[in-house]
Amino acid sequence: MSVKDLGVVLHSQLTWREHVHARVRKAHNLLWACWRACGTMWGQGPKVVHWLHSAIIWPSITFVS
């Protein structure tokens, strides 16, 4: 059994597994959304892609929401 408190998923056995899986799933979805927006053969250059990673994906992993 788990409960979400202040953005952190707490499991009854006090493991981080569910919280980490939720963070990874959110970051993965954001990464694919950014990838689709940038394209592979067209679109923004490496600087913009790096900015998207550091401004959108990294905070979704490190901050509790």
PyMOL commands that set and color helices and strands:
alter all, ss='L'
color gray80, all
select helices_A, chain A and resi 17-38+46-62
alter helices_A, ss='H'
color red, helices_A
select strands_A, chain A and resi 2-5+8-11
alter strands_A, ss='S'
color yellow, strands_A
deselect
rebuild
show_as cartoon
